[in-house]
Amino acid sequence: MKKHVFSILLLLLCAIANAQLKHSKTSAFKSYKGLVMAGYQGWFNAPGDGGNRWWNHYVSHGKFEPGFTNIDIWPDVSEYPKTYKTPFKLADGSDAYLYSSYDASSTETHFKWMQQYGVDGVFVQRFIGDVQRGAGKHHNDVVLGNALKYAQKYHRAITVMYDLSGMNAGGDSLVIKDWKHLIDSLKVTNRGNNQTWLYHNGKPLVAVWGIGFNDHRCYGLTEGEKIIDFLKNDPVYGGCAILLGVPTYWRDFGNDTENDPHLHDLIKKVDIVHPWFVGRFNEDAYPAFQHRIAEDIAWCKSNNIDYVPTVFPGFSWHNMNPRAKQNQIPRNRGHFYWKQINGAINSGAEMLYVAMFDEVDEGTAILKASKNPPVGLSTFVTYEDDIPNDYYLYLTGYAAKMLRKQVPLTADMPPPVKK
């Protein structure tokens, strides 16, 4: 009997040791607390970039030409080493250019900006429906590989966010398969104890977004729980901290949330809860909404869970959805963004999630945007004339300093730095 028990203990110890081999013990970034992280889509392509996805995510209804595009913000590409000519024209008749996320030089430009402006790092988005095979999988692996390289070079925190949107029932197996691929092939969490993969509570952090929404998804809490249990407990690939992306009204099962108390059981299993706020309010409505953040934080503290709110600079997706008003949630020269940042920190937030670094499709990007976008059948939102096109990067870095109490918390938006 004693010999049998000893054998079981030995097997368990071997399993634990094996799990530890899959992740480095620690990281240069040991906690999400005190950091301002942004979502990073990295999904844009251009003909000739090597990704074989044409104008992916710039295209609309199979076309990319004046009158047909999915983006509402045209990026300023003046600092990108390599750009791609488009069918669009500027006001002076010259050709308009865009960047490709597949291009390593684009990724380096973005991480260089993050370091320059003090953006702490990014969650590289990984849509589970797009990473299973073919050009989509190849593109996402290349982008993530480049991001890992330049996160290390520019000392920025990095992790992945699995976006489950579009996943079918039983899709948990696809997430599990992909995470094993990232660990074994890209070695995302095993790059030494000075790696820049974001850790939390002593474990590598992985984000899983899209659990508990009531918008008729093909998957549900069952798949979410299997993913959580795998990332936490698998003896080889587990041992992870988990950020769970949930609906805005997750706590009280409101407007956008599935009315199933088991959602709270899942939330209590994870390390960080992350509600989605984009599109839920504008600048006028935000002050009343701020109370929800404070109440969310109180619930999380009572259940020993960390909490990260979403902040976003504005919203516009008219070119993607022509029935929607362009500049639907105005930025107001950064005031809308700053109210959220100040409100979240005042409410007790210890970390922030910015939606998004490069989401020009829905007009939430903080990257440098063109003040001279193409003209003609398609129209684009520009950052206001009296602020520089790097202002949202600057505000994000300043927010990180406020969060860490390196500068005083202020409701007054810091003025742009004169160059």
KETITI-800951 format. One line per field, with one value per residue (C-alpha): residue number from 1; residue in one letter; x, y, z. Coordinates in Angstrom, 2 decimals, decimal comma. Layout:
<nodes>
resi: [NUM_...]
resn: [a_...]
x: [X_...]
y: [Y_...]
z: [Z_...]
</nodes>
This chain:
<nodes>
resi: [1_2_3_4_5_6_7_8_9_10_11_12_13_14_15_16_17_18_19_20_21_22_23_24_25_26_27_28_29_30_31_32_33_34_35_36_37_38_39_40_41_42_43_44_45_46_47_48_49_50_51_52_53_54_55_56_57_58_59_60_61_62_63_64_65_66_67_68_69_70_71_72_73_74_75_76_77_78_79_80_81_82_83_84_85_86_87_88_89_90_91_92_93_94_95_96_97_98_99_100_101_102_103_104_105_106_107_108_109_110_111_112_113_114_115_116_117_118_119_120_121_122_123_124_125_126_127_128_129_130_131_132_133_134_135_136_137_138_139_140_141_142_143_144_145_146_147_148_149_150_151_152_153_154_155_156_157_158_159_160_161_162_163_164_165_166_167_168_169_170_171_172_173_174_175_176_177_178_179_180_181_182_183_184_185_186_187_188_189_190_191_192_193_194_195_196_197_198_199_200_201_202_203_204_205_206_207_208_209_210_211_212_213_214_215_216_217_218_219_220_221_222_223_224_225_226_227_228_229_230_231_232_233_234_235_236_237_238_239_240_241_242_243_244_245_246_247_248_249_250_251_252_253_254_255_256_257_258_259_260_261_262_263_264_265_266_267_268_269_270_271_272_273_274_275_276_277_278_279_280_281_282_283_284_285_286_287_288_289_290_291_292_293_294_295_296_297_298_299_300_301_302_303_304_305_306_307_308_309_310_311_312_313_314_315_316_317_318_319_320_321_322_323_324_325_326_327_328_329_330_331_332_333_334_335_336_337_338_339_340_341_342_343_344_345_346_347_348_349_350_351_352_353_354_355_356_357_358_359_360_361_362_363_364_365_366_367_368_369_370_371_372_373_374_375_376_377_378_379_380_381_382_383_384_385_386_387_388_389_390_391_392_393_394_395_396_397_398_399_400_401_402_403_404_405_406_407_408_409_410_411_412_413_414_415_416_417_418_419]
resn: [m_k_k_h_v_f_s_i_l_l_l_l_l_c_a_i_a_n_a_q_l_k_h_s_k_t_s_a_f_k_s_y_k_g_l_v_m_a_g_y_q_g_w_f_n_a_p_g_d_g_g_n_r_w_w_n_h_y_v_s_h_g_k_f_e_p_g_f_t_n_i_d_i_w_p_d_v_s_e_y_p_k_t_y_k_t_p_f_k_l_a_d_g_s_d_a_y_l_y_s_s_y_d_a_s_s_t_e_t_h_f_k_w_m_q_q_y_g_v_d_g_v_f_v_q_r_f_i_g_d_v_q_r_g_a_g_k_h_h_n_d_v_v_l_g_n_a_l_k_y_a_q_k_y_h_r_a_i_t_v_m_y_d_l_s_g_m_n_a_g_g_d_s_l_v_i_k_d_w_k_h_l_i_d_s_l_k_v_t_n_r_g_n_n_q_t_w_l_y_h_n_g_k_p_l_v_a_v_w_g_i_g_f_n_d_h_r_c_y_g_l_t_e_g_e_k_i_i_d_f_l_k_n_d_p_v_y_g_g_c_a_i_l_l_g_v_p_t_y_w_r_d_f_g_n_d_t_e_n_d_p_h_l_h_d_l_i_k_k_v_d_i_v_h_p_w_f_v_g_r_f_n_e_d_a_y_p_a_f_q_h_r_i_a_e_d_i_a_w_c_k_s_n_n_i_d_y_v_p_t_v_f_p_g_f_s_w_h_n_m_n_p_r_a_k_q_n_q_i_p_r_n_r_g_h_f_y_w_k_q_i_n_g_a_i_n_s_g_a_e_m_l_y_v_a_m_f_d_e_v_d_e_g_t_a_i_l_k_a_s_k_n_p_p_v_g_l_s_t_f_v_t_y_e_d_d_i_p_n_d_y_y_l_y_l_t_g_y_a_a_k_m_l_r_k_q_v_p_l_t_a_d_m_p_p_p_v_k_k]
x: [0,00_2,77_4,62_1,46_0,97_4,64_4,28_1,25_3,11_6,09_3,87_2,28_5,67_6,80_3,67_4,29_7,91_6,84_4,37_7,07_9,22_6,62_6,84_9,78_9,61_9,02_9,17_10,34_6,62_5,43_1,96_-0,69_-1,20_0,16_0,13_-1,86_-2,16_-3,82_-5,51_-3,53_-5,44_-2,53_-4,91_-4,22_-2,75_-1,83_-1,11_2,57_3,24_3,78_0,72_-1,50_-4,59_-4,98_-6,33_-7,55_-9,53_-9,21_-11,64_-15,44_-17,87_-15,01_-13,76_-11,11_-11,57_-13,18_-16,61_-15,57_-13,48_-14,01_-11,85_-13,00_-9,53_-6,72_-3,38_-0,53_2,10_4,84_7,06_6,61_9,68_7,47_4,01_1,65_-0,04_-3,84_-6,54_-7,35_-6,18_-5,26_-6,64_-3,65_-4,25_-1,32_-1,63_-2,58_-0,63_-1,27_0,78_0,54_0,51_2,27_5,31_7,79_8,79_5,21_5,24_8,57_7,25_4,32_6,44_8,90_5,98_4,84_8,25_8,51_5,13_5,03_2,32_3,17_2,32_-0,38_-2,73_-2,22_-5,69_-6,14_-9,54_-10,05_-11,88_-8,88_-5,94_-6,76_-5,18_-4,01_-3,20_-5,05_-3,03_0,21_-0,51_-1,38_1,71_3,96_2,42_2,68_6,26_7,23_5,39_7,27_10,57_9,91_8,27_11,60_13,63_11,58_10,83_7,04_4,70_2,93_0,36_-2,41_-6,15_-8,25_-11,33_-13,98_-16,29_-17,50_-16,51_-18,84_-20,10_-17,25_-14,69_-12,88_-10,80_-9,57_-8,39_-6,60_-4,95_-3,79_-2,37_-0,34_0,91_1,96_3,78_5,53_6,20_6,47_7,62_5,63_6,12_9,48_12,03_13,89_13,15_13,79_11,17_8,47_5,42_3,01_2,73_0,15_-0,07_3,20_1,89_1,88_-1,29_-3,64_-6,81_-10,03_-12,60_-16,27_-17,86_-21,39_-22,73_-26,40_-26,00_-26,87_-23,34_-22,92_-20,87_-21,63_-20,43_-19,63_-16,89_-15,66_-15,30_-13,35_-10,91_-10,48_-9,92_-7,34_-5,35_-5,37_-4,91_-3,40_-0,25_1,78_0,37_-1,56_-0,45_-1,64_-3,29_-6,48_-8,13_-11,77_-13,47_-17,14_-20,12_-20,59_-23,43_-21,85_-22,38_-26,15_-27,02_-28,15_-28,65_-25,84_-25,39_-26,65_-28,92_-27,13_-25,67_-23,03_-21,23_-20,23_-18,86_-16,58_-15,53_-14,56_-12,14_-10,08_-7,56_-8,89_-12,35_-12,49_-15,87_-16,31_-17,45_-16,93_-20,09_-21,94_-21,78_-20,67_-19,07_-22,36_-23,46_-20,13_-20,40_-23,44_-21,73_-18,67_-20,62_-20,82_-17,03_-16,79_-19,46_-17,73_-14,46_-16,17_-17,67_-14,30_-12,52_-15,07_-14,33_-10,53_-10,46_-8,67_-10,51_-9,52_-11,94_-11,95_-11,23_-11,61_-10,96_-14,06_-16,02_-16,88_-17,69_-19,65_-17,62_-18,20_-21,86_-23,10_-26,35_-24,32_-23,42_-19,77_-17,95_-20,76_-19,01_-16,86_-13,41_-13,81_-10,07_-9,30_-11,69_-13,89_-10,86_-9,47_-12,74_-12,71_-9,06_-9,49_-12,83_-11,46_-8,45_-10,60_-12,93_-10,06_-8,84_-5,27_-4,80_-6,33_-7,16_-7,21_-9,40_-7,46_-3,96_-4,65_-8,42_-9,01_-12,00_-14,15_-12,38_-10,99_-7,29_-4,74_-1,97_-0,97_-3,77_-3,55_-4,67_-4,70_-6,73_-8,00_-10,89_-13,81_-16,53_-15,15_-14,81_-12,63_-12,53_-9,45_-8,05_-8,99_-6,84_-5,65_-4,14_-1,17_-1,76_0,24_-1,92_-3,71_-0,42_0,78_-2,38_-2,09_1,48_0,51_-2,31_0,22_2,22_-0,92_-1,84_1,60_1,41_4,46_2,46_-0,61_-4,05_-5,80_-9,12_-7,44_-6,21_-2,46_-1,71_0,17_3,94_5,27_7,77]
y: [0,00_2,41_1,57_2,32_5,69_6,53_5,74_8,05_10,87_10,36_10,62_13,81_15,36_14,45_16,03_19,24_19,33_18,78_21,66_23,95_23,11_24,70_28,20_30,21_30,73_34,46_37,51_41,10_41,98_40,21_41,73_43,54_45,88_49,33_48,83_50,31_47,67_48,01_45,53_44,88_43,54_43,09_41,90_44,23_43,02_44,45_42,87_42,07_41,80_38,02_37,15_36,29_37,89_40,88_44,01_42,00_44,13_47,19_45,64_45,98_43,68_42,19_45,56_48,06_51,28_54,67_53,94_50,50_50,15_48,93_51,53_54,86_56,14_56,32_55,68_58,16_56,02_58,65_56,80_53,26_51,88_50,03_50,99_49,85_51,93_51,90_52,84_55,91_59,46_62,37_65,88_66,84_63,88_61,80_58,14_57,17_54,42_52,00_49,63_45,85_44,17_41,20_43,36_43,11_46,75_47,84_45,85_47,36_50,87_50,23_48,85_51,70_54,11_52,18_52,64_56,27_57,26_54,93_52,49_49,47_46,73_44,89_41,94_40,48_39,45_35,88_35,18_31,47_31,19_32,63_30,66_27,06_26,65_28,29_31,93_33,10_30,89_31,76_35,50_35,43_33,37_35,76_38,83_37,27_36,17_39,69_41,16_38,89_39,94_43,66_43,50_42,13_44,72_47,68_46,17_46,11_43,63_41,18_38,40_37,00_37,49_34,66_36,27_33,55_35,53_33,26_30,07_27,11_24,76_22,53_25,10_24,85_22,08_24,58_27,02_24,21_23,04_26,55_27,24_24,03_25,22_28,59_26,96_24,28_26,11_29,79_29,19_32,23_31,80_30,04_32,70_32,99_34,77_38,16_37,58_40,22_37,94_39,42_37,44_37,87_36,20_34,43_32,80_33,62_35,56_34,48_36,37_34,67_37,12_36,56_34,59_35,29_37,43_37,00_37,79_34,30_32,86_29,24_28,43_29,02_28,73_25,04_25,77_28,69_26,54_23,87_26,49_27,97_24,60_23,63_26,86_26,63_22,94_21,08_19,37_20,26_23,43_24,90_26,80_30,08_33,15_34,01_37,28_36,71_39,10_39,42_41,66_45,10_44,01_40,74_41,42_41,94_40,01_43,16_44,17_42,29_39,33_35,78_35,28_32,29_32,43_29,89_32,81_33,99_30,53_30,81_34,34_33,19_30,70_33,34_35,97_39,08_40,03_42,39_43,84_45,27_48,90_49,99_51,59_51,44_55,18_58,53_61,45_62,78_59,38_58,37_60,07_57,95_54,84_55,40_54,17_50,74_50,48_51,20_48,60_46,06_46,60_46,14_42,82_41,64_42,57_40,65_37,60_38,02_38,72_41,54_43,85_45,78_48,23_49,11_52,66_53,76_57,08_57,16_55,04_55,16_52,40_54,19_52,79_49,27_49,94_52,85_53,15_54,13_57,76_58,55_59,67_58,04_58,52_61,65_61,93_65,62_66,32_63,55_64,70_61,59_59,31_61,27_61,23_57,43_57,18_59,55_57,99_54,44_55,30_57,36_54,38_52,18_50,53_49,23_48,46_49,64_48,04_50,37_49,43_49,54_50,31_49,79_49,30_51,74_49,64_50,84_54,13_53,24_53,35_55,32_55,02_57,99_58,87_60,84_64,46_64,29_61,16_60,29_62,24_61,13_58,55_57,32_59,71_59,32_60,53_62,58_63,65_67,29_69,94_71,57_68,41_66,41_63,01_61,32_62,81_59,58_57,73_60,53_60,46_56,69_56,94_59,74_57,57_54,87_57,38_58,44_54,82_54,22_57,54_58,86_62,00_63,30_62,05_64,89_65,47_68,13_66,65_67,20_69,48_68,09_68,25_70,98_69,77]
z: [0,00_0,98_-2,23_-4,25_-2,53_-3,09_-6,80_-7,10_-5,34_-7,61_-10,70_-9,38_-8,71_-12,20_-13,66_-11,72_-12,83_-16,42_-16,20_-14,88_-17,90_-20,19_-18,64_-17,42_-13,68_-13,91_-16,17_-16,25_-15,87_-12,75_-12,42_-14,43_-11,47_-12,20_-15,98_-18,84_-21,56_-24,96_-27,24_-30,43_-33,42_-35,82_-38,54_-41,50_-44,76_-48,15_-51,53_-51,80_-48,08_-48,29_-46,23_-49,22_-47,67_-50,03_-48,21_-45,22_-42,75_-44,97_-47,46_-47,48_-49,32_-51,31_-52,55_-51,53_-53,44_-52,83_-51,39_-50,12_-46,98_-43,43_-41,69_-40,27_-39,33_-41,89_-40,18_-40,53_-42,24_-42,53_-40,02_-41,36_-43,21_-45,69_-46,94_-49,69_-52,40_-52,28_-54,85_-52,72_-53,47_-51,23_-51,73_-53,89_-56,18_-54,91_-53,96_-50,41_-48,65_-45,78_-43,64_-43,26_-39,85_-41,46_-42,11_-39,23_-39,70_-38,92_-35,69_-34,70_-35,38_-33,05_-30,20_-30,61_-30,13_-27,05_-25,48_-26,58_-25,13_-22,12_-23,22_-21,04_-23,53_-25,44_-25,52_-29,01_-30,18_-31,33_-32,89_-32,51_-35,84_-37,69_-36,27_-37,12_-40,54_-43,74_-44,34_-41,23_-38,90_-40,66_-40,49_-36,79_-35,92_-37,84_-36,17_-32,71_-33,35_-34,41_-31,43_-29,03_-30,61_-30,41_-26,98_-25,76_-27,69_-26,43_-23,00_-23,33_-21,63_-23,92_-23,74_-25,91_-25,73_-27,15_-28,66_-28,86_-31,17_-33,95_-32,16_-32,53_-29,84_-28,71_-29,79_-26,47_-28,05_-30,67_-27,99_-26,15_-29,38_-30,23_-26,77_-26,98_-30,38_-28,97_-26,08_-28,13_-31,42_-30,52_-26,91_-25,86_-22,10_-22,08_-23,03_-19,76_-16,51_-18,12_-20,83_-21,19_-21,20_-18,68_-15,46_-12,70_-9,32_-10,13_-13,32_-17,05_-17,87_-20,67_-21,58_-22,70_-24,04_-24,81_-21,97_-20,71_-23,56_-24,49_-28,22_-29,48_-29,59_-30,64_-27,57_-23,92_-20,35_-20,79_-23,33_-21,25_-18,17_-20,04_-21,34_-17,87_-16,25_-18,89_-18,62_-14,84_-14,19_-17,13_-15,79_-18,88_-20,44_-17,50_-14,44_-15,99_-14,56_-16,45_-17,43_-18,36_-20,78_-19,85_-20,71_-19,22_-16,92_-15,79_-12,09_-12,11_-15,32_-17,12_-20,75_-22,49_-20,13_-20,17_-17,16_-15,69_-12,16_-13,20_-14,90_-11,43_-10,64_-13,66_-12,74_-9,26_-10,83_-12,66_-11,59_-13,33_-14,58_-17,57_-18,61_-22,11_-22,25_-25,86_-27,22_-23,90_-23,15_-24,53_-22,70_-21,33_-20,00_-18,47_-15,05_-14,14_-15,50_-13,32_-10,29_-11,92_-12,00_-8,26_-7,53_-9,79_-7,93_-4,56_-5,71_-6,98_-3,75_-1,72_-3,91_-4,04_-7,78_-9,57_-11,95_-15,06_-16,72_-20,40_-21,53_-25,15_-26,91_-29,13_-31,56_-35,27_-37,75_-40,48_-43,39_-42,11_-41,28_-43,44_-41,45_-38,39_-37,89_-38,45_-35,30_-33,34_-29,98_-30,43_-28,89_-28,03_-28,25_-25,78_-23,06_-23,38_-23,02_-20,09_-18,18_-18,31_-17,28_-14,36_-13,39_-13,41_-11,26_-8,89_-8,54_-7,41_-10,63_-10,26_-13,96_-17,24_-20,60_-23,62_-26,57_-28,86_-30,07_-33,79_-34,20_-37,06_-38,22_-35,32_-34,74_-31,30_-32,25_-30,24_-32,87_-35,00_-37,43_-40,63_-40,61_-44,39_-45,22_-48,69_-50,15_-52,29_-51,81_-48,47_-45,54_-42,47_-38,88_-38,02_-34,69_-34,20_-35,91_-32,70_-31,19_-32,53_-34,06_-31,29_-28,50_-27,60_-27,26_-25,00_-22,88_-22,50_-21,25_-18,87_-17,56_-16,70_-14,67_-12,79_-12,13_-10,58_-8,66_-10,46_-11,21_-9,34_-10,32_-12,10_-13,80_-15,94_-19,18_-19,66_-22,61_-25,61_-25,43_-27,71_-30,27]
</nodes>
